[in-house]
Amino acid sequence: MKSSLLNQETRDPSITILSDNPHNGINKRRKSSLEKKETRDAWIMMSPAIIILLVIAVYPILRTIWISFHEMVLTDPGSGFPFIGLKNYTKLFQDPRALTSLIFTLKFTVTTVILELIVGLGAALIMNKKFKGRGLVRAAILIPWAIPTTVSALMWKFIYNDQYGLFNDVLYKLGIIDSYKAWLSTESGTFMALIITDVWKTAPFMALLILAGLQMIPDELYESAKIDGANSFQAFVKITLPMVKNTVLVALLFRTLDAFRVFDLVSVMTGGANGSESVSLYAYNNLMKFLNFGYGSAISILIFIVVFIISMIYMKVIGKNLA
């Protein structure tokens, strides 16, 4: 029996090592204690940021949800502050103005995001090329994004002016129109003007994110494709697009959320006229102009829910691609 045990230890040295090491249990307990201490220290160090986040983000959301279940109209203080349950949400789905603003916001979001992706991808491909004066071109492309949205909206509002606007002047000299037009006086003209302004303003942001993805692609891949006889279009389809797909998805996530919450651009350029009232602007009007805090809070929660759903869809797609 003793001989068989010795032979087993000889065949499997790990048995001897484990049996002869009495400190294994102590080391495991020390490691577990150290991990617990590091976890506790991490929570202590993060607690100030978590507390600030709860105060400035979570509490306002919870407060808004609570107000949305009440009737709170400051123009009628005698009505009190009664609990009305889901009446604000019921009113929201029966409000034609809310439906119109939601449809406009969805149309605006889809149109601008698609155009900004096309323009941003093209600009990123240009900025990624090596040529003389590339730095100047990059700076010029990024200037519109650096301008505050309110300033851009005011600037483009003057450009679209029907008497002294540059937009009319250029189109008239090119022979595209035979007379100056008030572009911001019709529904189609207002929508087109908002789309052009938003694409001009935020396409550089899309280009900047995509450019970061393009610069992560190794040059060896393009060299190998060129040796194999692939042309530029084939290299773009087979190498560039698959390699920047996740970067594009992240850029689309940011721009979709930002476009759906559009407020300042519409507020400054049109004020919501000609069917251009976004959901955010409608919520603002109810909260600040009509002082109907209950109904305005319900609209704000609707925006929050839609943004949350969009974020989850994008994150699921991004996570699936990364996996």
ZAMINU-743807 format. One line per 8 residues: for each residue x, z, y of C-alpha. Coordinates in steps of 0.25 Angstrom, whole numbers, plus 5000, padded with zeros to 4 digits. Last residue first. Layout:
// ZAMINU-743807
X,Z,Y  ... $
This chain:
// ZAMINU-743807
4922,4883,5158  4925,4878,5172  4914,4868,5171  4904,4878,5166  4908,4888,5177  4906,4877,5188  4893,4873,5183  4888,4888,5181 $
4893,4891,5195  4886,4879,5201  4873,4883,5195  4875,4898,5199  4878,4894,5213  4866,4885,5214  4857,4896,5209  4863,4906,5219 $
4861,4897,5231  4847,4895,5227  4844,4910,5225  4851,4913,5239  4843,4902,5246  4830,4908,5240  4835,4922,5244  4836,4917,5259 $
4822,4911,5258  4817,4924,5254  4825,4931,5265  4818,4922,5275  4805,4926,5270  4807,4941,5271  4815,4940,5284  4804,4932,5292 $
4811,4933,5306  4806,4919,5309  4819,4915,5316  4829,4923,5309  4824,4925,5294  4815,4913,5293  4824,4904,5300  4836,4908,5293 $
4829,4906,5279  4825,4892,5284  4839,4889,5288  4844,4893,5275  4834,4885,5268  4838,4873,5276  4830,4867,5287  4832,4852,5288 $
4818,4847,5288  4819,4840,5302  4824,4853,5309  4831,4864,5302  4839,4868,5314  4845,4854,5314  4860,4855,5316  4862,4870,5318 $
4853,4876,5308  4856,4865,5298  4871,4867,5298  4870,4882,5299  4861,4884,5287  4865,4877,5274  4863,4887,5262  4861,4875,5252 $
4874,4868,5258  4883,4880,5256  4878,4883,5242  4880,4868,5238  4893,4867,5245  4899,4879,5238  4894,4875,5224  4898,4860,5227 $
4913,4865,5230  4913,4873,5217  4908,4861,5209  4918,4852,5215  4929,4861,5212  4924,4862,5197  4924,4847,5197  4938,4845,5203 $
4945,4841,5190  4933,4833,5184  4932,4825,5197  4947,4822,5199  4951,4819,5184  4942,4809,5177  4933,4804,5189  4944,4804,5200 $
4955,4798,5190  4945,4787,5186  4943,4784,5200  4957,4783,5203  4961,4774,5191  4965,4779,5177  4976,4772,5170  4981,4783,5161 $
4993,4784,5171  4984,4786,5182  4976,4797,5174  4989,4804,5171  4993,4804,5186  4979,4809,5190  4981,4820,5180  4995,4823,5185 $
4990,4826,5199  4984,4839,5195  4970,4842,5200  4970,4855,5208  4971,4847,5222  4957,4841,5218  4951,4854,5217  4956,4859,5231 $
4951,4846,5236  4937,4848,5231  4936,4861,5238  4941,4855,5251  4932,4843,5250  4920,4851,5248  4923,4859,5261  4926,4846,5268 $
4911,4841,5264  4906,4853,5272  4905,4848,5286  4903,4833,5285  4894,4835,5273  4885,4845,5281  4885,4836,5294  4881,4824,5286 $
4870,4831,5278  4864,4838,5290  4863,4824,5298  4857,4818,5286  4846,4829,5285  4844,4828,5300  4842,4813,5299  4833,4813,5287 $
4824,4824,5294  4824,4817,5308  4828,4823,5321  4843,4826,5318  4847,4811,5317  4842,4808,5331  4845,4793,5331  4854,4784,5340 $
4850,4770,5339  4854,4757,5331  4860,4765,5319  4871,4760,5310  4877,4751,5320  4890,4758,5319  4889,4762,5334  4876,4768,5332 $
4880,4776,5320  4892,4782,5327  4884,4785,5340  4873,4791,5332  4882,4801,5325  4890,4804,5337  4877,4810,5344  4874,4808,5358 $
4859,4805,5358  4854,4808,5344  4863,4819,5341  4869,4819,5327  4883,4822,5332  4878,4833,5340  4872,4840,5328  4884,4836,5321 $
4893,4845,5330  4882,4856,5330  4882,4856,5314  4897,4856,5313  4898,4868,5323  4888,4876,5315  4895,4872,5302  4909,4877,5307 $
4920,4867,5307  4930,4869,5295  4922,4860,5286  4923,4848,5296  4938,4850,5297  4941,4849,5283  4942,4834,5282  4951,4833,5294 $
4960,4843,5288  4961,4836,5275  4964,4823,5283  4975,4829,5291  4982,4835,5278  4981,4821,5271  4988,4815,5283  4997,4806,5274 $
4991,4805,5260  4989,4813,5247  4975,4813,5242  4968,4826,5240  4961,4825,5254  4955,4812,5250  4949,4817,5237  4944,4829,5244 $
4937,4821,5255  4930,4812,5244  4926,4825,5236  4921,4831,5249  4913,4819,5253  4906,4818,5239  4904,4833,5238  4899,4834,5252 $
4889,4823,5249  4884,4830,5237  4883,4844,5243  4877,4838,5256  4865,4831,5249  4862,4842,5239  4862,4853,5249  4854,4846,5259 $
4844,4842,5249  4843,4856,5244  4842,4862,5258  4831,4852,5262  4823,4855,5250  4825,4870,5253  4821,4869,5268  4808,4861,5264 $
4804,4871,5253  4806,4882,5264  4798,4875,5274  4787,4872,5263  4786,4887,5261  4779,4890,5247  4791,4894,5240  4796,4903,5251 $
4782,4909,5252  4783,4914,5238  4797,4919,5241  4792,4927,5252  4780,4932,5244  4789,4937,5233  4787,4952,5235  4780,4955,5248 $
4786,4968,5252  4782,4972,5266  4791,4973,5278  4782,4976,5290  4771,4967,5295  4773,4973,5309  4786,4967,5311  4781,4953,5312 $
4792,4944,5318  4801,4952,5309  4795,4946,5296  4799,4954,5284  4790,4952,5272  4797,4957,5260  4803,4952,5247  4813,4943,5254 $
4818,4956,5261  4823,4961,5247  4830,4948,5243  4837,4948,5257  4842,4963,5255  4847,4959,5241  4855,4947,5247  4860,4955,5259 $
4864,4966,5250  4872,4957,5240  4880,4950,5251  4886,4958,5263  4884,4972,5256  4887,4969,5242  4899,4960,5246  4905,4971,5254 $
4903,4981,5243  4910,4971,5233  4921,4969,5243  4923,4984,5244  4922,4986,5229  4933,4976,5225  4944,4986,5225  4937,4996,5218 $
4932,4986,5208  4946,4982,5205  4951,4996,5204  4940,4999,5193  4944,4986,5186  4959,4990,5186  4956,5004,5182  4948,4999,5170 $
4959,4989,5166  4969,5000,5167  4961,5009,5158  4959,4998,5148  4974,4995,5148  4977,5010,5146  4967,5011,5134  4973,4999,5128 $
4987,5004,5129  4983,5018,5123  4977,5011,5111  4989,5002,5109  4999,5014,5111  4999,5018,5096  5007,5005,5093  5012,5006,5078 $
4998,5001,5072  4997,4990,5082  5011,4985,5079  5010,4987,5064  4997,4979,5063  5003,4968,5073  5014,4966,5063  5005,4959,5052 $
5013,4955,5040  5023,4966,5041  5011,4976,5043  5004,4971,5031  5017,4972,5022  5018,4986,5027  5004,4989,5023  5006,4982,5009 $
5018,4991,5007  5011,5004,5010  5000,5000,5000 $
